[in-house]
Amino acid sequence: MRVWFNRTFSSVHAAIELIRRDDVDGRFHIIHSNPNPQSPVARAAHEFHPEPTGLEGQAYLDWCLDFCRTHAVAIFVPGREATLLAGAHARFAAIGTRVLSCASEENLQLIHDKGRFYREADLPDAPVAEFRAFRDAAGFEDAYDQLRRRHAKLCVKPSRSIYGLGFAVLDETRSSAELLMAGAEYHVSLDDFRRALPALGEFRDMLLMEYLDGREYSVDCVGDNGRLVAAVARRKGTQAGAGQRIDQRAEILDATARLAQAYGLNGLFNVQFREAGGRARLLEINPRMSGGIGMACVAGPNLPYIALAGFADGFDKVEVAPVRNGIRVGELSRAVELA
């Protein structure tokens, strides 16, 4: 069965290796494409093809359809343009290709817009942080006036972002230079931030939020159109190099299952939580595999293989290994020669 992973995040390397490890009968023939012919993922896949650069939207969708037709792809696991491709399942089905999307196109658009998502999310046991959206300096001041009365520390981030890009804690006591000298990552001076905003005019949607200062949880999951099939919760450490702890915290797993059902989550996805006052709070849904997928799988379930085999054959035919709760996991890099 020919399975195609198009250009996507670097975690696809671990996912392909994990699939091949448990595919003892060699049933899945993994194809990967990337504009970079030196991509390390080319070493993990059975077959590699270059992707064209400069194609966007409909043009990229058409290229994907032609690629699936030409290479007899049975299952397409999209990374790039995943939201657009989720709305084209019928076109791929017409040429014999099934698309493993994390959710419907509509729900993916909602999940990627954190402002909209936060307004609609309904998790009484793991609510989102209190927030306000703003698009200009006046909007920021209004949001700050409302939230600062109730929360001692605030942070900002874009409504649309990945990898935490654009996130910063607002520091009320130090200048940006002092923060730089102190090595305070993900912090920005409130005074400097305020002074810069008026010159920007109107900008993309930003969120001002209460800062959650507790431990962070990353939950790697497999879904079956809204049913949570498997989940491994990693509690991130507070010290570099200390690794992460597998912590199957009941309320976090329950909240994850409710999110899967509410948004029809499917295949591999990730949910982020953070504590505040000892209580779990929802940060976001990542409708894709996380960068820590390999660490999660050390705990037992081979999540990429479960997702692919379940989609191909039905989840009733796939065994899900028990999670080794409480173990500590980490990642070690190694050097290799590139072809």
N, C-alpha and C positions, 0 to 999 in steps of 0.2 A: 504494500500500500504506500503510494507516494505522498509524502507530507511536506508541505512547503512553509518555511518560516521566512518571511520577507525581512527587509531591513527593520531592525528594532533595537531595543536596549541591549547592553552587553551581557545581561543576565541570561540571554538566550544560549550562550555558550554552555553554562552549567546545565540548563534545561535539556539541551540536546545530548550532552554526555550522560545525564541521568536516564533519559529515555532509552538510549542505546544500551546502557548497563543492564536494565531490566527486560529489554526486548530480546530475550534469550533465543527466540525462534527466528529472529531477524525479519520480523513481519513488516516493520516500518522502514521505509527508505527515506531518509531525511535530506531535504533540499534546503539550502540557504542561499539568499541573494543579498548583495550589498554593493554599493558603489565603489567601495574600497577593495580591490583585489587582494590586498594583504591582510584583510580582516582575519583575526585569529579564529573566528567562528568557522571559517572555511576548513580548518583542520578537524573540527568536531563533526561536521556533516558528511554524509556519503557523497554529496554532489553540491557543487558551488557554481553560481552564475552571477555575473556582474549586473547591477541595476543601473539604469540610465539616471543621470542627474537632470534637474530642472523640470521634472514632471510634477505637476500639482493637481489636486482635485480630480476632475473628470478624466484628464489625460492620464493620470496615474492609475485610476480605476480601469481604464481601457487597456493599459499596459498589463495590469494584473490579470485581467480576463484572458488576454492573448497568451500570457505566460502559462496560466493554468491549462489552457487548451493545447498549447504546443508541447508542454512537458507532462501531460496526462496526470495532473495533480488531483488526488482524491480528496485530501483535506488541506485546507489553507488556514494557517494560523497567523492572522495579520498583526503586525506591529505598527509600521508606518501607515497613516491614514486609516487607522482601525475604526474610527467613528463613521467615516464615509463608507467604508467597505461593509460595515454592519447593516447598512440600508440596501445593500445590493445582493443579498443572499439568493434571491430568485434568479438573477442573471447568472450567477455562478452555478446554481443548481441545474440550469438549462444546458450547461456544458459538462455536467457530471462531477462538479466540485462542491463539497460541503465546506462552509466557512465557520470556523470555531471562534465566534465573537464573544466577548465578555458580557455583553448586554445588547439591548436594542439600540439603534441609532439615537432614538429620543432619550433613552436613559443615559447613554454615554455622554451626550451633550450636557445633560443636567449634572452628572457627576463631575465633569471637567470644570464646570462653573461653580466654584465653591460658595459664592454668595447665594446663588439660587439653591444649591444643595443644602446649605446650612439652614436656610429659611424653611425648607420642606422636611428635613430630617426629623423624625419623631422617635427618639430613644429615651424614654424616661429614666432608664437605669444607667445610661451613658450619654448624657446630653452634650451637644456641641458647646464650645466656649461662647460666652456672650460676645456679640460683634456688632459693628456698624460698617456699612459700605460708604466710601467717599470717592469723589472724582476730581476734587479741586481743593484748594487751601481752605476755603470757607467750610466745605463739607468735613474736612479733617477736624477743624476746630470745634465744630458742632458735635462730631462723634466723640472727640476727646473730652469735651465738657460733660457729656453724658456718662461715659464709661469710667473716667478717672474718679468720679465720686464713689464708685462701688468697688473698684479694683486697684490695688496698690501698684501693679505693674501691667503695662500694656505692650502689645507687639503689633507689627504690621506685616502684611503679605499680599501679593497680587491675588485677585480672584481666580486667575488662571495661571498655573505654574506647575512645574514638576521638579523633583529633587530638592524641594525646599528653596528654590531660587527666588530671591526677593524677600525672604523672611528676615526680619530683624526685630530684636527687642529694643524698645525705646528707653534709652538711658537718660534719666533726668538730672544726673549730677556731673557727668563727665563730657568733655568735648570729643569730637571724632578723633582728634590727634591723641588725646589721652587714651581713648579706647584702643587705637592702633598700637600705641606703645605698650599697653597692657596685654595685648594679644587677645582681646575680648572678641571672639568670633560671634557673628550673627547679632551684633549690637550696633546701634547707631545713636548718636547724640540727638536728644529730642530738640534742643535748641537749633542745631544745624539742620535737622530735618524740617523744622518749621520755617526757617529762613529760606530754604530752597524751594518750597512748594509754590509760592505765588508766581515765580518765574516760569513754572511749567504749564500754567494755564489749566486746561482740562486734560486729564490723562485717563489711562485705562482704569477700570474698576479696581480699587484697592480695598482691603479690609483692615479695620482697626479692631483688635480683639483683646480680651483678657488673656494674660499670659498664664499658661498652665505649667507649673514648676515641678511636677512629680515625674515619676518614672514613665518611660515610653514603651509601648507594646506594639509590635509589628506582627500581624496575623496573616500567614500565608495560607491560601485556601484553594480548594477545588469546589466548583459549583456545578449543578446540573439544572440549568434553567430555573434558578430560584431555590433549589434545595442544596443545603450545605452538605457536601459529601465528605470532606476532610478539612481539618484546620489545625495548624501548628502555630501556637503563640510564642513569640520570642520577646522576652523582657530585656531591653537594652541596658548595658552596663553604664555606669557613670564614669569609669576610668578607661582610658585608652589601653587596648591590649588585654582587657579583662574578659573579653568575650561576652556572650549573651546567655541568658538562662531560659530554658524552655519552661514556660509557666502557663499551664492550661487553666487559667483563671475562669471560673464558671460564668461570671457575669459578662466577661469579655467575649467568650464563645457564644453565649446566648445572644448578645447584641449583634455579633457577626452573622449568626443564623437569621436574625430578623432582617438585617440589611440585605442579605442574599435573597430572601423572599420578596422584600419590598421592591427591589430593583431588578429582579430576574437575572441575578448574576450567574455566570456560566464560565466553565473552563477555569483557567488560573487567574486569580485576583488577590489583592492584598488590602487589608484594612489596618489603619493606624489609630491607636488610642494613646492618651496620656493622662496620668493621674493629676488630680488637684484635690488636696484635702483628703487623700486616701480613697477618692472616688474616681473610677474610670470615666474619661470623657472622650468622645469621638473627635478625631482630627480629620480623617478623610478616607475615602475609598480610592485605591489605585486600581483601575480596571486593566491590570496587566500583572505579570509576574514581577516580584520585587527583586532588588539587587541581592537580598539575603536568602534567596530561594534554596541555595545549596545548604546553608546552615540549617534551615528548617527540615530539610530531608534527612540530615544526620540523625534526627530524632525518630525516624522510622518510616513514615509514609513517603513514597517516591511521588511527590505531587505532580510533576510534569508527566510522568508515565501514566498515573491514574487519570489525569485530565484527558490525555490523548486516547488511551485505550478505552476509557469510558465513553468518550464521544464516538469512537469508532464502533464499539460493540455493544454498548449499554453498560451502565454502572453496576448492574446486578452480576456481571461477569468479571468484575475487577475486585481483587482483594485489597483492602486497605489495612496496612500494618498498624498496630497500636502505637500510640505516641509515648516515647520514653520521657515522661514528665519529670522535670527537675534537673535534667542533665545540663551541662554548660557546653556551649558550642562556639566555634570561631572559624575564621578563614585564614589559611596560610597561602602566600603566593609562591610560585616557583618559576624559575627561568627556563625558557625553551629556545631552541633554534627555529627561526621562521623560514619557511620555504621561500 
